[in-house]
């Protein structure tokens, strides 16, 4: 389903792009990973809405393959600590190179507040210091750790979702595939927000929106070069889940894309393959939007509407 505005860039999205140009800030691919992380962290608050009231936030660590993985656990307001809640394990975006618990803190608070679900945000290892498949290994370990420690986290391990945006959507899709293949844990929903599903970057939307719409082709090449050890690894389904041999037997999916996003077509292709394999898919393309719009509710009203859609999907799937 493509929402109204598919033929034209939304005025608020255009205003965001104009602000970026006016600021004179460099593109991420023109910076070192360290400087790109700092820029992302510093500019994020300008577009995120006021954080909603929630019940509690707790910073923890999960056991990872090469050391502790930082987590942040959110619970909604007015829910007793003794009440086990459904949970969303969330992986932040940022091309596997930038982003952290802080850059996605407001979005996680929104999802917790609106869905009534606990959110477990995962601070997986970043590239290029930790190349593929480090992020996958951490995402999978954090998901299993959350299930194993559900009791102490106040979580109902039988009501679990995974989700993420962009590179985080990629990780969520891969975790869902791993869970299917290992027959545990049982995942009730995968939420993929403008996900990277094929690092080949050869779709029409990559050509149509190669530059000028926030995420660029050069930017994605920069992210991929830092993440992968070799270009050949793009063919590995853990890097490009669209290339998995089969998408049968996966949990229901909510897949959100943006009309003016280089990643649009691969998100749609992943939705189509899931459907063809017999999966239940709610696919929504916000036609007038740009990559990364969902957390930009301070500047883009559609971002807040998308958050409400995601929260309603969570509530419905995990009730």
C-alpha positions as CSV (number, residue, x, y, z in Angstrom):
1,X,0.0,0.0,0.0
2,X,1.3,3.4,-1.0
3,X,-0.1,6.3,1.0
4,X,-1.1,9.7,-0.6
5,X,1.7,11.9,-1.7
6,X,3.5,9.2,-3.8
7,X,3.9,11.6,-6.8
8,X,5.3,14.5,-4.9
9,X,7.8,15.1,-2.1
10,X,6.1,16.1,1.1
11,X,6.6,19.8,1.9
12,X,7.8,19.0,5.4
13,X,10.3,16.5,4.0
14,X,11.5,19.1,1.5
15,X,11.9,21.6,4.4
16,X,14.1,19.1,6.2
17,X,16.3,18.6,3.1
18,X,16.5,22.4,2.7
19,X,17.6,22.8,6.4
20,X,20.4,20.2,5.8
21,X,21.7,22.1,2.8
22,X,21.4,25.4,4.6
23,X,23.4,24.1,7.6
24,X,26.3,23.3,5.3
25,X,27.0,20.1,7.3
26,X,29.2,17.6,5.4
27,X,27.8,14.3,4.2
28,X,28.6,11.3,6.4
29,X,30.7,9.7,3.6
30,X,33.0,12.7,3.7
31,X,33.8,12.1,7.3
32,X,35.7,9.6,9.4
33,X,33.4,7.1,11.2
34,X,34.2,8.8,14.5
35,X,33.2,12.2,13.2
36,X,30.1,10.9,11.5
37,X,29.0,9.4,14.8
38,X,29.4,12.7,16.5
39,X,27.6,14.6,13.8
40,X,24.6,12.1,13.9
41,X,24.5,12.3,17.7
42,X,24.6,16.1,17.7
43,X,22.1,16.8,15.0
44,X,19.5,14.2,16.0
45,X,17.7,16.2,18.7
46,X,16.7,18.9,16.2
47,X,14.3,16.6,14.5
48,X,13.0,14.4,17.3
49,X,9.8,15.2,19.2
50,X,9.5,15.9,22.9
51,X,9.9,12.5,24.7
52,X,6.6,11.2,26.1
53,X,6.1,10.1,29.7
54,X,7.0,6.5,30.3
55,X,7.3,4.3,33.4
56,X,11.0,3.4,33.6
57,X,14.3,3.2,31.7
58,X,17.0,0.9,32.8
59,X,20.5,0.4,31.3
60,X,21.8,-3.1,31.4
61,X,24.3,-5.4,29.6
62,X,23.7,-8.7,27.8
63,X,26.3,-11.4,27.4
64,X,27.8,-11.1,23.9
65,X,30.1,-13.2,21.9
66,X,33.1,-10.9,22.6
67,X,32.0,-9.1,25.7
68,X,29.0,-7.2,27.2
69,X,26.4,-5.7,24.9
70,X,24.8,-2.5,26.3
71,X,21.0,-2.6,26.4
72,X,18.3,0.0,27.4
73,X,15.0,-1.4,28.6
74,X,11.9,0.8,28.5
75,X,8.6,0.2,30.3
76,X,5.4,2.1,29.8
77,X,3.8,4.2,32.6
78,X,1.2,3.0,35.0
79,X,2.1,-0.7,34.6
80,X,3.1,-2.6,37.8
81,X,6.7,-3.9,37.7
82,X,5.3,-7.3,38.5
83,X,3.3,-7.4,35.2
84,X,5.1,-9.3,32.4
85,X,4.9,-7.3,29.2
86,X,5.2,-8.2,25.6
87,X,8.6,-6.9,24.3
88,X,10.2,-5.4,21.2
89,X,13.9,-6.0,20.7
90,X,15.0,-3.0,18.7
91,X,18.1,-2.4,16.6
92,X,19.0,1.2,15.7
93,X,19.8,2.4,12.3
94,X,23.0,4.1,11.0
95,X,24.5,1.9,8.4
96,X,26.2,-0.4,11.0
97,X,28.6,2.5,11.5
98,X,26.8,5.3,13.4
99,X,23.9,5.5,15.8
100,X,23.6,4.3,19.4
101,X,21.2,4.1,22.4
102,X,21.0,7.9,22.6
103,X,20.2,8.6,18.9
104,X,17.1,6.3,19.1
105,X,16.1,7.0,22.7
106,X,13.1,9.2,21.9
107,X,11.8,6.7,19.3
108,X,12.0,3.9,21.8
109,X,10.1,6.0,24.3
110,X,7.4,6.7,21.8
111,X,7.0,3.1,20.9
112,X,6.8,2.1,24.6
113,X,4.3,4.8,25.4
114,X,2.0,4.2,22.5
115,X,2.0,0.4,22.4
116,X,2.2,-0.6,26.0
117,X,5.0,-2.9,25.1
118,X,8.5,-3.0,26.7
119,X,11.2,-2.0,24.3
120,X,14.8,-3.4,24.6
121,X,17.1,-1.3,22.6
122,X,20.4,-3.0,21.6
123,X,23.8,-1.1,21.3
124,X,25.5,-3.6,19.0
125,X,29.1,-3.3,17.9
126,X,29.8,-0.9,15.1
127,X,32.0,-1.0,12.0
128,X,34.7,-0.5,10.9
129,X,36.1,-1.4,14.3
130,X,33.9,-4.5,14.2
131,X,33.2,-5.8,10.7
132,X,30.4,-8.1,9.5
133,X,29.1,-10.3,11.0
134,X,29.8,-8.6,14.4
135,X,26.5,-6.6,14.4
136,X,24.5,-9.8,13.5
137,X,26.2,-11.8,16.2
138,X,25.4,-9.1,18.8
139,X,21.8,-8.7,17.6
140,X,21.2,-12.5,17.8
141,X,22.9,-12.8,21.2
142,X,21.0,-9.8,22.7
143,X,17.7,-11.3,21.5
144,X,18.4,-14.7,23.0
145,X,19.7,-13.1,26.2
146,X,16.4,-11.0,26.5
147,X,14.4,-14.2,26.3
148,X,16.6,-16.1,28.7
149,X,16.3,-13.2,31.3
150,X,12.6,-12.4,30.6
151,X,11.6,-13.0,34.2
152,X,14.0,-10.4,35.7
153,X,13.2,-8.0,32.9
154,X,9.5,-8.1,33.5
155,X,8.9,-9.5,30.0
156,X,6.7,-12.3,28.7
157,X,9.0,-14.3,26.5
158,X,6.1,-15.8,24.6
159,X,5.2,-12.3,23.2
160,X,8.3,-11.1,21.4
161,X,8.9,-8.9,18.4
162,X,12.1,-7.7,16.7
163,X,12.4,-4.5,14.8
164,X,14.7,-1.8,13.6
165,X,15.2,1.0,11.1
166,X,17.5,1.0,8.0
167,X,20.6,-1.1,9.1
168,X,18.6,-2.0,12.2
169,X,15.8,-3.3,10.0
170,X,18.4,-5.4,8.2
171,X,19.4,-6.9,11.6
172,X,15.9,-7.5,12.6
173,X,15.2,-9.4,9.4
174,X,18.3,-11.5,9.9
175,X,17.4,-12.3,13.5
176,X,14.0,-13.5,12.4
177,X,15.6,-15.8,9.9
178,X,18.0,-17.1,12.5
179,X,15.2,-17.7,14.9
180,X,13.2,-19.6,12.2
181,X,16.2,-21.8,11.4
182,X,17.0,-22.6,15.0
183,X,13.3,-22.9,16.0
184,X,13.7,-20.5,18.8
185,X,12.9,-18.0,20.1
186,X,9.3,-17.6,18.8
187,X,8.9,-14.2,17.3
188,X,5.4,-12.8,16.8
189,X,6.2,-9.8,14.6
190,X,9.1,-8.3,12.7
191,X,9.1,-4.5,12.2
192,X,11.3,-3.4,9.3
193,X,11.5,0.4,8.8
194,X,13.0,1.3,5.4
195,X,15.3,-1.8,5.8
196,X,18.5,-2.6,4.0
197,X,17.7,-6.0,2.4
198,X,20.3,-6.2,-0.4
199,X,23.7,-4.5,-0.2
200,X,24.1,-4.9,-4.0
201,X,22.4,-1.4,-4.3
202,X,21.2,-2.0,-7.8
203,X,17.5,-1.1,-7.7
204,X,15.8,1.6,-9.6
205,X,15.2,3.6,-6.5
206,X,19.0,3.8,-6.0
207,X,19.3,5.3,-9.4
208,X,16.3,7.7,-9.0
209,X,17.3,8.9,-5.6
210,X,21.1,8.6,-5.7
211,X,21.6,12.1,-4.2
212,X,19.6,14.9,-2.8
213,X,17.2,13.0,-0.5
214,X,19.3,12.7,2.7
215,X,20.5,9.1,2.2
216,X,22.6,8.9,-0.9
217,X,24.2,6.2,-3.1
218,X,27.6,7.4,-2.1
219,X,26.6,7.2,1.6
220,X,25.4,3.7,1.3
221,X,28.6,2.6,-0.5
222,X,30.5,4.2,2.4
223,X,28.5,2.3,5.0
224,X,28.8,-0.9,3.1
225,X,32.6,-0.6,2.6
226,X,33.0,0.0,6.4
227,X,30.7,-2.9,7.3
228,X,31.8,-5.7,4.9
229,X,35.2,-7.3,4.9
230,X,35.0,-7.8,1.2
231,X,32.4,-6.8,-1.4
232,X,31.6,-10.5,-2.0
233,X,30.0,-10.6,1.4
234,X,27.1,-8.7,0.1
235,X,25.9,-12.0,-1.3
236,X,25.7,-13.5,2.2
237,X,22.0,-13.6,3.4
238,X,23.2,-12.3,6.8
239,X,24.2,-9.1,5.1
240,X,21.5,-9.1,2.4
241,X,18.4,-11.0,3.8
242,X,16.6,-10.6,0.5
243,X,19.1,-13.2,-0.8
244,X,18.1,-15.9,1.7
245,X,17.2,-19.1,-0.1
246,X,13.7,-19.1,1.4
247,X,11.6,-16.6,3.3
248,X,9.0,-19.2,4.3
249,X,8.1,-19.8,7.9
250,X,8.9,-16.3,9.0
251,X,6.9,-14.2,11.5
252,X,4.3,-11.6,10.3
253,X,6.0,-8.4,9.1
254,X,5.3,-4.7,9.2
255,X,7.5,-3.2,6.5
256,X,7.6,0.6,6.1
257,X,9.3,2.4,3.2
258,X,9.5,5.9,2.0
259,X,8.8,7.1,-1.6
260,X,12.0,9.2,-2.0
261,X,14.4,6.7,-0.5
262,X,17.1,4.7,-2.3
263,X,16.1,1.7,-0.1
264,X,12.5,1.8,-1.2
265,X,12.6,-0.9,-3.8
266,X,14.5,-3.5,-1.8
267,X,12.0,-3.0,1.1
268,X,9.1,-3.6,-1.3
269,X,10.9,-6.6,-2.9
270,X,11.4,-8.1,0.6
271,X,7.7,-7.7,1.3
272,X,6.8,-9.3,-2.0
273,X,9.1,-12.3,-1.4
274,X,7.6,-12.8,2.1
275,X,4.1,-12.8,0.7
276,X,5.1,-15.2,-2.1
277,X,6.4,-17.5,0.6
278,X,3.1,-17.5,2.4
279,X,3.9,-14.9,5.0
280,X,1.6,-12.2,6.4
281,X,2.8,-8.7,5.5
282,X,1.6,-5.2,6.2
283,X,3.6,-3.2,3.6
284,X,3.2,0.6,3.7
285,X,5.1,3.0,1.5
286,X,4.8,6.6,2.7
287,X,5.0,8.1,-0.7
288,X,6.1,11.6,0.0
289,X,8.7,10.7,2.6
290,X,12.5,10.5,2.7
291,X,14.7,7.9,4.4
292,X,14.8,8.1,8.2
293,X,11.5,10.1,8.5
294,X,9.9,8.0,11.3
295,X,11.8,9.6,14.3
296,X,11.6,13.1,12.8
297,X,8.3,14.0,14.4
298,X,9.4,17.4,15.5
299,X,9.7,18.5,11.9
300,X,7.6,15.9,10.0
301,X,4.1,15.1,11.1
302,X,4.0,11.9,9.1
303,X,6.7,10.5,11.3
304,X,4.4,10.6,14.3
305,X,1.6,9.0,12.3
306,X,4.0,6.2,11.4
307,X,5.0,5.7,15.0
308,X,1.3,5.3,15.9
309,X,0.9,2.7,13.1
310,X,3.9,0.8,14.4
311,X,2.7,0.9,18.0
312,X,-0.8,-0.2,17.0
313,X,0.8,-3.1,15.0
314,X,2.8,-4.1,18.1
315,X,-0.2,-4.0,20.3
316,X,-2.3,-6.0,18.0
317,X,0.3,-8.7,17.2
318,X,1.5,-9.2,20.8
319,X,-1.7,-8.7,22.8
